[in-house]
Amino acid sequence: QVDRFLYHMRLSDDVLHDVMTRFQAEMVRGLERDAHPTAAVKMLPTFVRSIPDGSEKGEFLALDLGGSRFRVLKVNVSEDGKQTVQMESQFYPTPKEITHGNGTELFEYVVDCLADFMETKNIKHKKFPLGFTFSFPCIQTKLEEGVLHSWTKNFKVRGVQETDVVTSLRHALKKHKDVDVDVLALVNDTVGTMMTCGYDDQRCEVGVIIGTGTNACYMEEMRHIDLVEGDEGRMCINTEWGAFGDDGSLEDLRTEFDREIDLGSDNPGKQLFEKMISGLYLGELVRLVLLKMAKKGLLFNGKISTALRTKGKVETKHVAAMEKHKEGLKNTKEILMELGLTPSEEDCIAVQHVCTIVSFRSANLCAAALAAILTRLRENKKLTRLRTTVGMDGTLYKTHPQYPKRLHKVVRRLVPNCDVRFLLSESGSGKGAAMVTAVACRLVSQRKQIDEVLASFHLSEENLIEVKNKMKDELEYGLKKETHAIATVKMLPTYVCGTPDGTEKGKFLALDLGGTNFRVLLVKIRSGRRKSVRMYNKIFAIPLEIMQGTGEELFDHIVQCIADFLEYMGIKGARLPLGFTFSFPCRQASIDKGTLVEWTKGFKATECEGEDVVDMLREAIKRRNEFDLDIVAVVNDTVGTMMTCGYEDPNCEIGLIAGTGSNVCYMEEMKNIETVEGTEGKMCINTEWGGFGDNGCIDSIRTKYDKEVDEGSLNPGKQRYEKMTSGMYLGEIVRQILIDLTKHGLLFRGQISESLRTRGIFETKFLSQIESDRLALLQARRILQQLGLDSTCDDSIIVKEVCGAVSKRAAQLCGAGLAAIVEKKRENRNLEHLKITVGVDGTLYKLHPHFSRILQETVKELAPHCDVTFMLSEDGSGKGAALITAVAKRLHNAGE
């Protein structure tokens, strides 16, 4: 009979899945900017951005206002290997004249209680950070600010709604000169629950309260929260789920008893979900059901007592007692007799069954909404299985004998792909506020330390102007005869004296050596109206043992690769003109002679430095004795880049490479090049600017991390500018910073993984990936996981900031150097205003999401009288080498 009578309260799994779907839709509405104002589930941002990581420490005060009693706590969090939390607290009454008085009196009373507590504990002489648990819906715009949306439960204080409660608390504190506290956080009790459990279990990212009222919070991805600026990281959202259904979305599930309870409540039409679930209403629901059944003659022989007709006579504690295992029936009989009824054995069994159905429905509805939150978490993380912890609190959950296991069972059934641990919060609302405050303190001090580290990478406009001016000085030293020998920027003449004019034609071979790969190309150039360049190439690897073996082995390997290519293309017999891109510092005495100054980029082959690389190549071809080639030009890749772009745009007179290494070349007036005979025309100068600063002239902006990277490199003390700007080193700088931050406990919970200790493990391409689009944080976490680093969301944000600081500085330094070159070109030509094109190549420039933009902005700021166009080079080292060879052939033939 009871089952038939309460048929509508029994919810099948299909119905619960439907409730889940509805709640998920409501969450999305609450998070969206446009739908938020009319959404029933408010999804309020709390500005709590991270859960405890176990390194919190210190003494905190907490206030807990929102229940029947007000509480002041002192919480001591210590981190001596084992995390411990000690608490002392004191309860104070909240009399009706306070809960129904005016705002000023409420906050003065709160502060009086706080002062009394500090007096008794003898701690008035100290300053404390304070967290304020305020268990009413608030609109927050930062962690320490919250505007009361509406009073709930039994509070109705005048003049507080629509005002910031922290400001009111601070006003009241000002009048108490003897109390020195810093209000750092305003916290909802649900958030407190999550934080308390989060201290014991770092997987905890949901808090649920099922007590007098009911509510839940969870960690949401910032990119989904329209109401708060920024896409990085996560923030705790206070769902205020008690209002689910206030817009009519649960009408089909509400029964006549739910409607009756709502009409008789303080806030009709509001908090409809809460009224089907929470402790404030369960007893009353049971009373209404019993009353109606008695009226129909289904219970107590149709007899009704006055007590049964009286609102509030059946309380939730009675429901809990009646459902107790074993003593439940005995309790039921006693409770019914207290209500002036004379129940039979059957009556008692029936009443017990009513209690079960009403409280089971409560657990079912809670489970459906919680399952929706868990599904959202799992989908946010793009996981097939989610492991997580839910922090639980509330009198109904804690005191009802069957409630927890029913809730757990249904949740697990609704989300089989989530492994959920339910953790009971110990005094969540008070301790939780202290934990939020502790985390806020930790974040403030971490922020300070991280800012200090990253400040050393911040370059002011003065710094950049100084770099530009020093670069200009060094360019001059390198060109002048008397200072050339000691100059750090070598300014090597390339004997490339012209850029393409479009008449070049023919077939050319090109070699490209400058990294771990070696390329051989056949380039066909057509002139005239249908001018075009066609290329065929093959890539060969250069094994480490050859990079660092003898010179003879290296050049024999190169000739072997050329032989393979000629065979592959079927052109072994032809004696083709060849351009050799050799991307290492070379001193040239003519276009086809190049003496290696020193190896860079990890090459170490012996008996090469000081030797002519063209001779070494010719010797190796002779040794093989299979084919002959006409080596016309030895070319630096930077010059090749300039020539490729010069073929498309005659205004291109500068080449920049920002990749594994960093370098620039440009067309200089012959009259300024004192190291070469002749004053007519121009010649391309390979600056080899990577050595800028090797004389200590930019030491003021080098950080300790730059010094560590330099000391651990193959060429300590050399190429200092390159080590701050090029792809080969940026990842290594980031790795050094990450190690330092981890040592200070600011990252990865202070644990340095083995792989993070490995030089070169953090590749520069990781910077590009981590700094890319909106998915960057997932990207960052994935990369960090590959490196064996168990990173939290906060860690990923910090790593992204570090990457950003390092790559921004690199781009700015590059830009300052380039500004010096374009300014020099402008002064050479005595122009007010210069229009010029820079040909650019290099992975860092091409692949990094922000490098090119920052570099261009810096040039614009530092060289305002120059209008600089940046042109991406297509294959400078291959096509460029062929074009240089073609131009050299053209000039040579013209000369003859």
VENTARA-V158637 format. One record per pair of residues at least 6 apart in sequence whose C-alpha atoms are under 6 Angstrom apart, sorted by the first residue. I is the first residue (numbers start at 1). J is the second residue. If there is no record, write none. Layout:
# VENTARA-V158637
i | j
I | J
I | J
This chain:
# VENTARA-V158637
i | j
16 | 368
20 | 368
20 | 369
20 | 372
24 | 372
29 | 35
29 | 36
29 | 39
30 | 36
30 | 39
30 | 41
30 | 42
30 | 43
31 | 225
32 | 226
33 | 226
33 | 227
40 | 243
40 | 244
40 | 246
40 | 247
41 | 241
41 | 243
41 | 244
42 | 239
42 | 240
43 | 237
43 | 238
43 | 239
44 | 237
44 | 238
45 | 237
46 | 236
46 | 237
47 | 142
47 | 143
48 | 235
48 | 236
49 | 234
49 | 235
51 | 198
52 | 198
52 | 199
52 | 439
56 | 438
57 | 77
57 | 78
57 | 79
58 | 76
58 | 77
59 | 75
59 | 76
60 | 74
60 | 75
60 | 128
60 | 129
60 | 130
60 | 434
61 | 73
61 | 74
61 | 130
62 | 72
62 | 73
62 | 130
62 | 131
62 | 132
62 | 430
62 | 433
62 | 434
63 | 71
63 | 72
63 | 132
63 | 133
64 | 70
64 | 71
64 | 133
64 | 430
65 | 134
66 | 134
66 | 135
69 | 93
69 | 94
70 | 91
70 | 92
71 | 90
71 | 91
71 | 92
72 | 89
72 | 90
73 | 88
73 | 89
74 | 87
74 | 88
75 | 86
75 | 87
76 | 85
76 | 86
77 | 84
77 | 85
78 | 84
98 | 106
99 | 155
99 | 157
100 | 156
100 | 157
101 | 157
102 | 157
102 | 158
103 | 157
103 | 158
103 | 159
103 | 160
107 | 169
108 | 172
118 | 124
127 | 180
127 | 181
128 | 181
129 | 181
129 | 182
130 | 182
130 | 183
130 | 184
131 | 184
131 | 185
131 | 433
131 | 434
131 | 437
132 | 186
132 | 187
133 | 187
133 | 188
133 | 189
133 | 433
134 | 188
135 | 188
135 | 189
137 | 149
138 | 146
138 | 147
138 | 148
138 | 149
139 | 146
139 | 147
140 | 146
143 | 185
144 | 184
144 | 185
144 | 186
145 | 166
146 | 164
147 | 162
147 | 163
147 | 164
148 | 161
148 | 162
185 | 437
187 | 433
189 | 429
190 | 207
190 | 208
190 | 216
192 | 428
192 | 429
192 | 432
192 | 433
193 | 207
193 | 391
193 | 425
193 | 428
193 | 429
193 | 432
194 | 206
194 | 207
194 | 391
195 | 432
196 | 428
196 | 432
197 | 391
197 | 425
198 | 204
203 | 388
203 | 389
204 | 389
204 | 390
205 | 218
205 | 219
206 | 217
206 | 218
206 | 390
207 | 216
207 | 217
207 | 390
207 | 391
208 | 215
208 | 216
208 | 392
209 | 215
209 | 392
209 | 393
209 | 394
210 | 394
210 | 396
210 | 397
211 | 278
211 | 279
211 | 394
211 | 395
211 | 396
212 | 278
212 | 279
212 | 280
213 | 278
214 | 242
214 | 274
214 | 278
215 | 240
215 | 241
215 | 242
216 | 239
217 | 237
217 | 238
217 | 239
218 | 236
218 | 237
219 | 235
219 | 236
220 | 234
220 | 235
220 | 236
221 | 234
222 | 231
222 | 232
222 | 233
222 | 234
223 | 231
233 | 793
242 | 271
242 | 273
242 | 274
243 | 271
243 | 272
243 | 273
244 | 273
245 | 272
246 | 270
246 | 272
262 | 268
275 | 281
277 | 362
279 | 316
279 | 396
282 | 316
283 | 314
283 | 315
283 | 316
284 | 312
284 | 314
287 | 314
293 | 299
294 | 302
295 | 302
299 | 347
300 | 343
305 | 340
307 | 339
319 | 355
320 | 400
322 | 328
322 | 331
322 | 332
324 | 401
363 | 407
367 | 407
367 | 411
371 | 411
378 | 386
385 | 417
385 | 418
386 | 418
387 | 418
387 | 419
388 | 420
389 | 420
389 | 421
389 | 422
390 | 422
391 | 423
391 | 424
391 | 425
392 | 423
392 | 424
392 | 425
393 | 425
397 | 404
464 | 816
468 | 816
468 | 817
468 | 820
472 | 820
474 | 489
477 | 483
477 | 484
477 | 487
478 | 484
478 | 487
478 | 489
478 | 490
478 | 491
479 | 673
479 | 674
480 | 674
481 | 674
481 | 675
488 | 691
488 | 692
489 | 688
489 | 689
489 | 691
489 | 692
490 | 687
490 | 688
491 | 685
491 | 686
491 | 687
492 | 685
492 | 686
493 | 685
494 | 684
494 | 685
495 | 590
495 | 591
496 | 683
496 | 684
497 | 682
497 | 683
500 | 647
503 | 527
504 | 527
504 | 886
505 | 525
505 | 526
505 | 527
506 | 524
506 | 525
507 | 523
507 | 524
508 | 522
508 | 523
508 | 576
508 | 577
508 | 578
508 | 882
509 | 521
509 | 522
509 | 578
510 | 520
510 | 521
510 | 578
510 | 579
510 | 580
510 | 878
510 | 881
510 | 882
511 | 519
511 | 520
511 | 580
511 | 581
512 | 518
512 | 519
512 | 581
513 | 582
514 | 583
516 | 542
517 | 540
517 | 541
517 | 542
518 | 539
518 | 540
519 | 538
519 | 539
520 | 537
520 | 538
521 | 536
521 | 537
522 | 535
522 | 536
523 | 534
523 | 535
524 | 533
524 | 534
525 | 532
525 | 533
526 | 532
546 | 554
547 | 603
547 | 605
548 | 603
548 | 604
548 | 605
549 | 605
550 | 605
550 | 606
551 | 605
551 | 606
551 | 607
551 | 608
556 | 620
566 | 572
575 | 628
575 | 629
576 | 629
576 | 630
577 | 630
577 | 631
578 | 630
578 | 631
578 | 632
579 | 632
579 | 633
579 | 634
579 | 881
579 | 882
579 | 885
580 | 634
580 | 635
581 | 634
581 | 635
581 | 636
581 | 637
581 | 877
581 | 881
582 | 635
582 | 636
583 | 636
583 | 637
585 | 597
586 | 594
586 | 595
586 | 596
586 | 597
587 | 594
587 | 595
588 | 594
591 | 633
592 | 632
592 | 633
592 | 634
594 | 612
594 | 613
595 | 610
595 | 611
595 | 612
596 | 609
596 | 610
596 | 611
597 | 609
597 | 610
598 | 609
632 | 885
633 | 885
637 | 877
638 | 655
638 | 656
638 | 657
640 | 876
640 | 877
640 | 880
640 | 881
641 | 655
641 | 839
641 | 873
641 | 876
641 | 880
642 | 654
642 | 655
642 | 839
643 | 880
644 | 876
644 | 880
645 | 839
645 | 873
646 | 652
651 | 836
651 | 837
652 | 837
652 | 838
653 | 666
653 | 667
654 | 665
654 | 666
654 | 838
655 | 664
655 | 665
655 | 838
655 | 839
655 | 840
656 | 663
656 | 664
656 | 840
657 | 663
657 | 840
657 | 841
657 | 842
658 | 842
658 | 844
658 | 845
659 | 726
659 | 727
659 | 842
659 | 843
659 | 844
660 | 726
660 | 727
660 | 728
661 | 726
662 | 722
662 | 726
663 | 688
663 | 689
664 | 687
665 | 685
665 | 686
665 | 687
666 | 684
666 | 685
667 | 683
667 | 684
668 | 682
668 | 683
668 | 684
669 | 682
670 | 679
670 | 680
670 | 681
670 | 682
671 | 679
690 | 719
690 | 721
690 | 722
691 | 719
691 | 720
692 | 721
693 | 720
694 | 718
694 | 720
710 | 716
723 | 729
724 | 810
725 | 810
727 | 764
727 | 844
730 | 764
731 | 762
731 | 763
731 | 764
732 | 760
741 | 747
742 | 750
743 | 750
747 | 795
748 | 791
755 | 787
767 | 803
768 | 848
770 | 776
770 | 779
770 | 780
772 | 849
777 | 796
780 | 796
811 | 851
811 | 854
811 | 855
812 | 855
812 | 858
815 | 855
815 | 858
815 | 859
819 | 859
819 | 863
826 | 834
833 | 865
833 | 866
834 | 866
834 | 867
835 | 867
836 | 868
837 | 868
837 | 869
837 | 870
838 | 870
839 | 871
839 | 872
839 | 873
840 | 871
840 | 872
840 | 873
841 | 873
845 | 851
845 | 852
